[in-house]
Amino acid sequence: MKSSKPRFSEGRRRFLRDTARTAAGVGAAATMLGLQSMQSKARDTTGLPVRPPGALEGEAFESACVRCGLCVQACPYDTLKLATLLSPLPSGTPYFNARDIPCEMCEDIPCVVECPTGALDPLLKDIDDARMGTAVLIDHENCLNWRGLRCDVCYRVCPLIDKAITLEHVRNDRTGYHAKLIPTVHSDACTGCGKCEQACVLDVSAIKVIPTNLAMGKLGEHYQLGWEEVDRDLNNAPVEDVIPTDALESLNSFKKGNL
């Protein structure tokens, strides 16, 4: 007796196979778009991620980092995290969000010690020499000190107080006789630890750590700062060239004659 099972033609099988593949492709595309959308939202709401101390620049770091996670495990403050598919960085690479948990500036720099590939520069021995980024007072309109109030929190928590952040006196035009004390970041000393960003009392921090190449401009080579040239010449010149001997003798004679 012949079987009653339906027979499918080769064309129908091909049609079903192609339909399944198309559906799978559309589903994968939708998933990727969803992930990209969530990644964009992560960028918008959490600020710019900051690399660990000693991280090499840009692609050099991404090439050297093997995504082992040893630096994350070594961090005693749970500052460092590994990027995921939803993070605004290559998956598996270490970073931290300064607003959540800043770098605590460990003197022994355990994350650098544990890095097996040199993605975190082993030559970094002093945490004060780290350059994770540069703090920038982005929002002058809402910064309490700029509004004429006294806050100074970012200044007070800075590990390199009066070096990386100082308070500069600016006239308060609203009152006419008070001064504003404006937090001013000095890029040559700022480590990018993010303590200022984390401590800012505003709902959204007015001061943020961003990559140094975004924070800093670059002076054209054709600009010459005359006062720096003079200072350099005076510092390198012998004393007799800076103040001629005959001038000193004349000055001494003048003083004696008036006594």
GUVEX-162348 format. One record per residue: residue number from 1; residue in three letters; x, y, z of N, C-alpha, C, CB in turn. Coordinates in steps of 0.1 Angstrom, whole numbers. Glycine has a CB too. Layout:
// residues N
seq; type; n.x; n.y; n.z; ca.x; ca.y; ca.z; c.x; c.y; c.z; cb.x; cb.y; cb.z
NUM; Ala; X; Y; Z; X; Y; Z; X; Y; Z; X; Y; Z
...
This chain:
// residues 259
seq; type; n.x; n.y; n.z; ca.x; ca.y; ca.z; c.x; c.y; c.z; cb.x; cb.y; cb.z
1; Met; 8; -12; 0; 0; 0; 0; 9; 12; 0; -10; 0; 12
2; Lys; 6; 22; -9; 14; 34; -10; 12; 43; 2; 11; 41; -23
3; Ser; 23; 51; 6; 22; 60; 17; 14; 72; 13; 36; 65; 21
4; Ser; 6; 78; 23; -2; 89; 20; 4; 102; 24; -16; 88; 28
5; Lys; 17; 102; 28; 24; 114; 32; 26; 124; 20; 38; 111; 38
6; Pro; 23; 137; 22; 24; 146; 11; 38; 148; 7; 18; 160; 15
7; Arg; 40; 150; -6; 53; 152; -12; 54; 167; -15; 55; 143; -24
8; Phe; 66; 173; -11; 69; 187; -14; 78; 187; -26; 75; 194; -2
9; Ser; 75; 196; -35; 83; 198; -46; 96; 205; -42; 76; 206; -57
10; Glu; 106; 204; -51; 119; 210; -48; 118; 225; -47; 129; 206; -58
11; Gly; 109; 231; -56; 107; 245; -56; 101; 250; -43; 98; 249; -67
12; Arg; 92; 242; -37; 86; 246; -24; 96; 246; -13; 74; 238; -21
13; Arg; 104; 236; -13; 115; 235; -3; 124; 247; -4; 123; 222; -4
14; Arg; 128; 250; -16; 137; 262; -18; 130; 275; -13; 141; 263; -33
15; Phe; 117; 276; -16; 110; 288; -11; 110; 289; 4; 96; 288; -17
16; Leu; 107; 278; 11; 107; 278; 25; 120; 281; 31; 101; 265; 31
17; Arg; 131; 275; 25; 144; 277; 30; 148; 292; 29; 154; 268; 22
18; Asp; 145; 298; 17; 149; 312; 15; 141; 321; 24; 147; 316; 0
19; Thr; 128; 318; 26; 120; 326; 35; 126; 325; 49; 106; 321; 35
20; Ala; 130; 314; 54; 136; 312; 67; 149; 320; 69; 138; 298; 71
21; Arg; 157; 320; 58; 169; 327; 58; 167; 342; 59; 178; 324; 46
22; Thr; 157; 347; 51; 154; 361; 51; 149; 366; 64; 143; 364; 40
23; Ala; 140; 357; 70; 135; 361; 83; 146; 362; 94; 124; 351; 88
24; Ala; 155; 352; 93; 167; 352; 102; 175; 365; 100; 175; 340; 101
25; Gly; 178; 368; 88; 186; 380; 85; 179; 393; 89; 188; 381; 70
26; Val; 166; 394; 87; 159; 406; 92; 159; 407; 107; 144; 406; 87
27; Gly; 158; 395; 114; 158; 395; 128; 172; 399; 134; 155; 381; 133
28; Ala; 183; 394; 127; 196; 398; 131; 199; 413; 129; 207; 390; 124
29; Ala; 194; 418; 118; 195; 433; 115; 188; 441; 126; 190; 436; 101
30; Ala; 176; 437; 129; 168; 444; 139; 175; 443; 153; 154; 438; 140
31; Thr; 181; 432; 156; 188; 431; 169; 200; 440; 169; 193; 416; 171
32; Met; 208; 441; 158; 219; 450; 157; 215; 464; 158; 227; 448; 144
33; Leu; 204; 468; 152; 199; 482; 153; 195; 485; 167; 188; 484; 143
34; Gly; 189; 475; 173; 185; 477; 187; 197; 479; 196; 176; 466; 192
35; Leu; 207; 471; 194; 219; 473; 202; 226; 486; 200; 229; 461; 199
36; Gln; 226; 491; 187; 232; 503; 184; 224; 515; 190; 233; 506; 169
37; Ser; 211; 514; 190; 203; 524; 197; 205; 525; 212; 188; 521; 194
38; Met; 206; 513; 218; 209; 513; 232; 223; 518; 235; 207; 498; 238
39; Gln; 233; 515; 226; 246; 520; 228; 247; 535; 227; 255; 514; 217
40; Ser; 239; 541; 218; 238; 556; 216; 232; 562; 229; 229; 559; 204
41; Lys; 222; 555; 235; 216; 560; 247; 226; 560; 258; 204; 553; 251
42; Ala; 234; 549; 258; 245; 548; 269; 255; 559; 268; 252; 534; 268
43; Arg; 258; 563; 255; 268; 574; 253; 262; 587; 258; 271; 575; 238
44; Asp; 249; 589; 256; 242; 602; 259; 240; 603; 274; 229; 602; 252
45; Thr; 238; 593; 282; 234; 594; 295; 246; 592; 305; 223; 584; 298
46; Thr; 256; 585; 301; 267; 581; 311; 280; 589; 309; 270; 567; 310
47; Gly; 280; 598; 299; 292; 606; 297; 303; 598; 290; 297; 611; 310
48; Leu; 314; 604; 288; 325; 597; 281; 332; 587; 290; 335; 607; 275
49; Pro; 335; 575; 285; 342; 566; 293; 357; 570; 294; 341; 551; 288
50; Val; 363; 566; 305; 377; 570; 308; 386; 557; 308; 379; 578; 321
51; Arg; 397; 557; 302; 406; 545; 302; 414; 545; 315; 416; 545; 290
52; Pro; 419; 533; 319; 427; 532; 332; 440; 540; 331; 430; 517; 335
53; Pro; 446; 541; 342; 459; 548; 342; 469; 541; 333; 465; 549; 357
54; Gly; 477; 549; 326; 488; 543; 318; 483; 537; 305; 494; 532; 326
55; Ala; 470; 539; 301; 465; 533; 289; 472; 540; 277; 450; 535; 288
56; Leu; 477; 531; 267; 483; 537; 255; 472; 545; 248; 488; 525; 247
57; Glu; 477; 553; 238; 468; 561; 230; 460; 553; 220; 476; 572; 223
58; Gly; 447; 556; 220; 438; 551; 209; 440; 537; 204; 440; 560; 197
59; Glu; 442; 535; 191; 443; 522; 185; 455; 514; 191; 445; 523; 170
60; Ala; 465; 520; 196; 476; 513; 202; 471; 505; 214; 488; 523; 206
61; Phe; 463; 511; 222; 457; 504; 234; 448; 493; 229; 449; 514; 243
62; Glu; 439; 495; 220; 430; 485; 215; 437; 473; 209; 420; 491; 206
63; Ser; 448; 476; 203; 456; 465; 197; 464; 457; 207; 466; 470; 186
64; Ala; 469; 464; 218; 477; 457; 228; 468; 450; 238; 486; 467; 235
65; Cys; 456; 455; 241; 447; 449; 251; 442; 436; 246; 436; 459; 255
66; Val; 443; 425; 254; 439; 412; 250; 425; 409; 257; 449; 401; 254
67; Arg; 419; 418; 264; 406; 417; 270; 406; 406; 281; 395; 413; 260
68; Cys; 417; 405; 288; 419; 395; 299; 411; 398; 311; 433; 392; 302
69; Gly; 409; 411; 314; 402; 415; 326; 410; 415; 339; 391; 407; 328
70; Leu; 423; 413; 338; 432; 413; 350; 432; 426; 357; 446; 408; 346
71; Cys; 432; 437; 349; 433; 450; 355; 420; 453; 363; 435; 461; 344
72; Val; 409; 448; 358; 396; 450; 364; 396; 443; 378; 384; 445; 356
73; Gln; 401; 430; 378; 402; 422; 390; 411; 429; 400; 406; 408; 387
74; Ala; 422; 435; 395; 432; 441; 404; 427; 454; 411; 445; 444; 397
75; Cys; 417; 460; 405; 413; 473; 411; 406; 471; 424; 403; 481; 401
76; Pro; 411; 477; 435; 405; 474; 448; 392; 482; 451; 415; 477; 459
77; Tyr; 389; 491; 442; 377; 500; 444; 366; 497; 434; 381; 514; 443
78; Asp; 367; 486; 427; 357; 483; 417; 354; 495; 407; 344; 479; 423
79; Thr; 365; 502; 405; 363; 514; 395; 362; 509; 381; 375; 523; 397
80; Leu; 371; 500; 377; 372; 495; 363; 361; 485; 360; 386; 489; 361
81; Lys; 357; 486; 347; 347; 477; 342; 351; 473; 328; 332; 483; 341
82; Leu; 346; 461; 324; 349; 457; 310; 337; 461; 301; 351; 441; 309
83; Ala; 340; 467; 290; 330; 471; 280; 322; 459; 275; 336; 479; 269
84; Thr; 309; 461; 273; 300; 451; 268; 296; 456; 254; 288; 449; 277
85; Leu; 287; 448; 248; 282; 452; 235; 274; 465; 235; 273; 441; 229
86; Leu; 269; 468; 247; 261; 481; 249; 270; 492; 253; 251; 479; 259
87; Ser; 283; 490; 255; 292; 501; 259; 297; 508; 247; 304; 495; 267
88; Pro; 300; 521; 249; 305; 529; 237; 320; 527; 234; 303; 544; 240
89; Leu; 325; 515; 238; 339; 512; 236; 340; 497; 230; 348; 513; 249
90; Pro; 351; 494; 224; 352; 480; 220; 350; 470; 231; 366; 477; 214
91; Ser; 342; 460; 228; 338; 450; 239; 350; 443; 245; 329; 439; 233
92; Gly; 350; 442; 258; 360; 435; 265; 372; 444; 270; 366; 425; 257
93; Thr; 372; 457; 266; 383; 466; 270; 379; 473; 283; 386; 476; 259
94; Pro; 389; 476; 291; 386; 482; 304; 383; 497; 303; 397; 479; 314
95; Tyr; 375; 502; 312; 372; 516; 313; 366; 519; 326; 363; 521; 301
96; Phe; 363; 532; 329; 355; 536; 341; 347; 548; 338; 364; 538; 354
97; Asn; 337; 549; 346; 328; 561; 345; 331; 570; 357; 313; 557; 344
98; Ala; 337; 581; 355; 341; 590; 366; 330; 594; 375; 348; 602; 360
99; Arg; 318; 596; 369; 306; 601; 377; 302; 590; 387; 295; 605; 368
100; Asp; 304; 578; 383; 300; 567; 392; 310; 564; 402; 297; 554; 383
101; Ile; 322; 559; 397; 333; 556; 406; 346; 561; 400; 334; 541; 409
102; Pro; 352; 572; 405; 364; 577; 399; 376; 568; 403; 367; 591; 404
103; Cys; 388; 571; 396; 400; 565; 400; 405; 570; 413; 411; 567; 389
104; Glu; 408; 561; 422; 413; 564; 436; 428; 567; 437; 409; 554; 446
105; Met; 435; 567; 425; 449; 571; 425; 457; 562; 434; 450; 585; 429
106; Cys; 456; 549; 433; 464; 540; 441; 479; 542; 439; 461; 525; 438
107; Glu; 487; 543; 449; 501; 546; 448; 508; 534; 441; 507; 549; 461
108; Asp; 504; 522; 443; 511; 511; 437; 505; 507; 423; 510; 498; 446
109; Ile; 495; 514; 419; 489; 513; 405; 487; 498; 402; 497; 520; 395
110; Pro; 479; 491; 409; 478; 476; 407; 473; 472; 393; 469; 470; 417
111; Cys; 464; 480; 387; 459; 477; 373; 471; 477; 363; 449; 487; 369
112; Val; 480; 486; 364; 492; 486; 355; 501; 474; 358; 500; 499; 357
113; Val; 503; 471; 371; 512; 460; 374; 506; 447; 369; 513; 459; 390
114; Glu; 493; 445; 369; 487; 432; 364; 486; 431; 349; 474; 431; 370
115; Cys; 487; 442; 342; 485; 441; 327; 497; 433; 321; 485; 456; 321
116; Pro; 493; 422; 314; 504; 414; 308; 510; 418; 295; 498; 400; 307
117; Thr; 504; 428; 289; 508; 431; 275; 514; 445; 273; 496; 429; 266
118; Gly; 513; 453; 283; 518; 467; 282; 508; 476; 276; 530; 467; 273
119; Ala; 495; 472; 275; 485; 481; 271; 483; 492; 281; 471; 473; 269
120; Leu; 486; 489; 294; 488; 499; 304; 503; 500; 307; 480; 494; 318
121; Asp; 508; 511; 303; 523; 513; 302; 530; 509; 315; 525; 528; 299
122; Pro; 538; 499; 315; 546; 495; 328; 556; 506; 332; 553; 482; 325
123; Leu; 559; 516; 324; 568; 526; 328; 562; 536; 337; 573; 533; 315
124; Leu; 548; 536; 338; 541; 545; 348; 544; 540; 362; 526; 546; 344
125; Lys; 552; 547; 369; 555; 544; 383; 549; 553; 393; 570; 543; 385
126; Asp; 546; 565; 389; 540; 575; 398; 526; 579; 393; 549; 588; 399
127; Ile; 516; 576; 402; 502; 578; 397; 500; 593; 394; 493; 573; 408
128; Asp; 507; 602; 399; 505; 616; 396; 509; 619; 382; 514; 625; 406
129; Asp; 517; 610; 376; 521; 612; 362; 511; 606; 352; 534; 606; 359
130; Ala; 500; 600; 357; 490; 594; 348; 482; 605; 341; 480; 585; 357
131; Arg; 478; 602; 329; 470; 611; 321; 459; 603; 315; 479; 618; 310
132; Met; 449; 601; 323; 437; 593; 318; 428; 602; 310; 429; 588; 330
133; Gly; 429; 614; 311; 420; 624; 304; 423; 638; 310; 405; 620; 305
134; Thr; 414; 647; 307; 416; 661; 313; 402; 665; 317; 422; 670; 303
135; Ala; 401; 670; 330; 389; 676; 335; 386; 690; 328; 389; 677; 350
136; Val; 374; 692; 324; 370; 705; 318; 357; 710; 325; 368; 703; 303
137; Leu; 357; 722; 329; 345; 728; 335; 337; 733; 323; 348; 741; 344
138; Ile; 328; 724; 319; 320; 725; 306; 309; 735; 308; 315; 712; 301
139; Asp; 302; 734; 319; 289; 742; 321; 291; 754; 330; 278; 733; 326
140; His; 294; 765; 324; 296; 777; 332; 283; 783; 337; 303; 788; 324
141; Glu; 272; 780; 330; 259; 786; 334; 253; 780; 347; 249; 783; 322
142; Asn; 256; 767; 349; 251; 761; 361; 261; 759; 372; 244; 748; 358
143; Cys; 274; 760; 370; 284; 759; 380; 281; 769; 391; 298; 761; 374
144; Leu; 280; 764; 404; 276; 773; 415; 286; 784; 417; 275; 765; 427
145; Asn; 299; 781; 415; 309; 792; 417; 307; 802; 406; 323; 786; 416
146; Trp; 304; 798; 394; 302; 808; 383; 290; 816; 386; 301; 801; 369
147; Arg; 280; 811; 393; 268; 818; 396; 269; 827; 408; 256; 808; 398
148; Gly; 281; 827; 414; 284; 836; 425; 282; 830; 438; 275; 848; 424
149; Leu; 279; 817; 439; 278; 810; 452; 292; 804; 455; 267; 799; 451
150; Arg; 293; 799; 467; 306; 793; 471; 304; 778; 472; 311; 799; 485
151; Cys; 311; 771; 464; 309; 756; 463; 323; 750; 466; 303; 751; 450
152; Asp; 332; 751; 456; 346; 746; 457; 348; 731; 458; 352; 753; 468
153; Val; 337; 723; 457; 338; 709; 460; 348; 702; 451; 325; 702; 459
154; Cys; 348; 705; 438; 357; 699; 428; 371; 703; 432; 354; 704; 414
155; Tyr; 373; 715; 436; 387; 719; 440; 392; 712; 453; 387; 735; 443
156; Arg; 383; 710; 462; 386; 704; 475; 390; 690; 474; 375; 706; 485
157; Val; 383; 682; 465; 385; 668; 464; 397; 664; 455; 373; 661; 459
158; Cys; 402; 674; 448; 413; 671; 438; 425; 666; 446; 417; 684; 430
159; Pro; 430; 654; 442; 442; 649; 448; 455; 658; 446; 446; 635; 443
160; Leu; 455; 666; 436; 466; 675; 434; 460; 690; 435; 472; 673; 420
161; Ile; 454; 692; 447; 448; 705; 449; 459; 716; 448; 442; 706; 463
162; Asp; 455; 727; 442; 463; 739; 439; 474; 736; 429; 470; 744; 452
163; Lys; 474; 724; 423; 482; 721; 411; 473; 718; 399; 491; 709; 414
164; Ala; 465; 708; 400; 456; 704; 389; 444; 713; 388; 452; 690; 390
165; Ile; 439; 718; 400; 427; 727; 400; 431; 738; 410; 414; 720; 404
166; Thr; 429; 750; 405; 431; 762; 414; 418; 770; 414; 443; 770; 410
167; Leu; 417; 779; 423; 406; 789; 423; 411; 802; 419; 399; 789; 437
168; Glu; 405; 807; 408; 409; 820; 403; 399; 831; 406; 412; 819; 388
169; His; 403; 843; 410; 394; 853; 414; 389; 861; 401; 401; 863; 423
170; Val; 376; 862; 400; 370; 869; 389; 359; 879; 395; 363; 859; 379
171; Arg; 359; 891; 390; 349; 901; 394; 335; 896; 393; 351; 914; 387
172; Asn; 327; 898; 403; 313; 894; 402; 305; 906; 397; 307; 890; 416
173; Asp; 302; 906; 384; 295; 918; 379; 281; 920; 384; 294; 916; 364
174; Arg; 275; 910; 389; 261; 911; 395; 261; 920; 407; 255; 897; 398
175; Thr; 270; 918; 416; 271; 926; 428; 280; 939; 427; 275; 918; 440
176; Gly; 290; 937; 418; 299; 949; 416; 310; 949; 426; 291; 961; 417
177; Tyr; 310; 942; 437; 321; 943; 446; 325; 929; 452; 318; 952; 457
178; His; 318; 919; 449; 322; 906; 454; 331; 899; 443; 310; 897; 457
179; Ala; 337; 889; 447; 345; 881; 437; 340; 867; 436; 360; 880; 442
180; Lys; 341; 861; 424; 338; 847; 421; 351; 840; 422; 331; 845; 408
181; Leu; 351; 828; 428; 362; 819; 428; 360; 808; 418; 365; 814; 443
182; Ile; 366; 809; 407; 364; 800; 396; 373; 788; 396; 364; 808; 383
183; Pro; 368; 776; 396; 377; 764; 395; 383; 764; 381; 369; 751; 397
184; Thr; 396; 763; 381; 404; 764; 369; 413; 751; 368; 412; 777; 367
185; Val; 412; 744; 357; 419; 731; 356; 432; 734; 348; 411; 720; 348
186; His; 443; 729; 353; 456; 730; 346; 460; 717; 340; 467; 735; 357
187; Ser; 460; 716; 327; 461; 703; 320; 475; 697; 322; 459; 705; 305
188; Asp; 485; 705; 326; 498; 699; 328; 499; 691; 340; 509; 710; 328
189; Ala; 489; 692; 349; 490; 685; 362; 478; 676; 364; 490; 695; 374
190; Cys; 467; 678; 356; 455; 670; 358; 457; 656; 353; 443; 676; 350
191; Thr; 454; 646; 362; 456; 632; 359; 443; 626; 352; 459; 624; 371
192; Gly; 432; 633; 353; 420; 627; 347; 413; 617; 356; 422; 621; 334
193; Cys; 416; 617; 369; 411; 607; 378; 396; 607; 379; 417; 609; 392
194; Gly; 390; 619; 377; 375; 620; 378; 369; 623; 391; 369; 608; 372
195; Lys; 377; 625; 401; 372; 628; 415; 363; 641; 415; 383; 629; 425
196; Cys; 367; 651; 407; 360; 663; 406; 346; 661; 400; 368; 674; 398
197; Glu; 346; 653; 389; 333; 650; 382; 324; 642; 392; 336; 642; 370
198; Gln; 329; 633; 399; 321; 625; 408; 315; 633; 419; 329; 613; 413
199; Ala; 323; 643; 424; 319; 651; 436; 310; 663; 433; 332; 656; 443
200; Cys; 309; 667; 420; 301; 678; 417; 287; 677; 422; 301; 680; 401
201; Val; 282; 687; 429; 269; 686; 436; 257; 688; 427; 269; 697; 447
202; Leu; 259; 692; 414; 248; 693; 405; 242; 679; 401; 252; 701; 393
203; Asp; 230; 679; 397; 223; 667; 392; 231; 661; 380; 209; 669; 389
204; Val; 236; 670; 372; 244; 666; 361; 257; 674; 362; 238; 668; 346
205; Ser; 268; 667; 363; 281; 674; 367; 284; 685; 357; 292; 664; 367
206; Ala; 289; 696; 362; 293; 707; 354; 308; 706; 349; 292; 721; 361
207; Ile; 315; 697; 356; 329; 694; 352; 330; 680; 349; 339; 698; 364
208; Lys; 336; 677; 337; 337; 663; 332; 351; 660; 327; 327; 662; 320
209; Val; 355; 648; 329; 367; 643; 323; 365; 638; 309; 373; 632; 332
210; Ile; 372; 643; 300; 371; 639; 286; 385; 636; 281; 364; 651; 277
211; Pro; 386; 629; 269; 399; 626; 264; 407; 639; 261; 398; 619; 251
212; Thr; 420; 639; 265; 428; 651; 264; 428; 657; 250; 442; 648; 268
213; Asn; 428; 648; 239; 428; 654; 226; 416; 661; 222; 431; 642; 216
214; Leu; 405; 659; 230; 393; 667; 228; 393; 679; 236; 380; 658; 231
215; Ala; 399; 678; 248; 399; 690; 257; 409; 701; 253; 403; 685; 271
216; Met; 420; 697; 246; 430; 706; 243; 431; 711; 229; 444; 701; 247
217; Gly; 433; 723; 226; 436; 728; 213; 451; 726; 210; 432; 743; 211
218; Lys; 456; 732; 199; 470; 731; 196; 474; 744; 190; 473; 719; 186
219; Leu; 484; 750; 196; 490; 763; 191; 498; 760; 179; 498; 769; 202
220; Gly; 496; 768; 168; 503; 767; 156; 518; 770; 158; 498; 777; 145
221; Glu; 526; 763; 151; 541; 765; 152; 546; 779; 149; 548; 754; 144
222; His; 538; 786; 141; 542; 799; 137; 540; 810; 148; 534; 804; 124
223; Tyr; 532; 806; 158; 531; 815; 170; 543; 815; 178; 518; 812; 178
224; Gln; 548; 827; 182; 560; 828; 191; 555; 836; 203; 572; 834; 184
225; Leu; 557; 831; 214; 553; 838; 227; 566; 845; 232; 547; 828; 238
226; Gly; 566; 858; 229; 578; 865; 232; 583; 864; 247; 576; 879; 229
227; Trp; 573; 865; 256; 577; 864; 270; 584; 851; 274; 565; 867; 279
228; Glu; 579; 840; 267; 586; 827; 270; 600; 827; 265; 577; 816; 264
229; Glu; 602; 833; 253; 615; 833; 247; 625; 841; 256; 615; 840; 233
230; Val; 620; 853; 261; 628; 861; 270; 631; 853; 283; 621; 874; 274
231; Asp; 621; 847; 289; 624; 839; 301; 634; 828; 299; 611; 833; 307
232; Arg; 633; 821; 287; 642; 810; 284; 656; 816; 283; 638; 803; 272
233; Asp; 657; 827; 276; 671; 833; 274; 677; 837; 287; 670; 845; 264
234; Leu; 669; 843; 296; 674; 848; 308; 678; 837; 317; 663; 857; 315
235; Asn; 670; 826; 317; 673; 814; 326; 686; 807; 321; 662; 805; 325
236; Asn; 689; 808; 308; 701; 801; 303; 713; 809; 303; 698; 795; 290
237; Ala; 711; 822; 304; 723; 831; 302; 731; 833; 315; 718; 845; 297
238; Pro; 744; 835; 314; 752; 837; 326; 747; 850; 333; 767; 839; 323
239; Val; 750; 852; 346; 745; 863; 353; 750; 876; 348; 749; 862; 368
240; Glu; 763; 876; 343; 769; 888; 339; 763; 893; 325; 784; 887; 337
241; Asp; 757; 883; 318; 750; 887; 305; 736; 893; 308; 749; 875; 296
242; Val; 730; 888; 319; 717; 893; 322; 718; 907; 328; 710; 883; 332
243; Ile; 727; 909; 337; 729; 922; 343; 744; 925; 342; 725; 923; 359
244; Pro; 747; 934; 332; 762; 937; 330; 769; 942; 342; 763; 948; 319
245; Thr; 781; 938; 343; 789; 941; 355; 791; 956; 357; 803; 935; 355
246; Asp; 793; 963; 346; 794; 978; 347; 782; 984; 352; 799; 984; 334
247; Ala; 770; 979; 349; 758; 984; 354; 757; 983; 369; 746; 978; 347
248; Leu; 761; 971; 374; 761; 969; 388; 770; 978; 396; 764; 954; 392
249; Glu; 782; 980; 390; 792; 989; 396; 786; 1003; 396; 805; 989; 388
250; Ser; 780; 1008; 385; 775; 1021; 385; 764; 1023; 396; 769; 1024; 371
251; Leu; 755; 1012; 397; 745; 1013; 407; 750; 1014; 421; 735; 1001; 405
252; Asn; 761; 1006; 424; 767; 1006; 437; 773; 1020; 440; 777; 995; 438
253; Ser; 779; 1026; 430; 786; 1039; 432; 775; 1049; 434; 794; 1043; 419
254; Phe; 764; 1048; 427; 753; 1058; 429; 747; 1057; 444; 741; 1055; 419
255; Lys; 746; 1044; 449; 741; 1042; 462; 750; 1048; 472; 738; 1027; 465
256; Lys; 763; 1046; 471; 773; 1051; 480; 773; 1066; 480; 787; 1045; 477
257; Gly; 772; 1072; 468; 772; 1087; 468; 760; 1093; 474; 773; 1091; 453
258; Asn; 749; 1086; 475; 737; 1091; 482; 736; 1088; 497; 725; 1086; 475
259; Leu; 746; 1081; 502; 746; 1077; 516; 752; 1089; 524; 753; 1064; 519
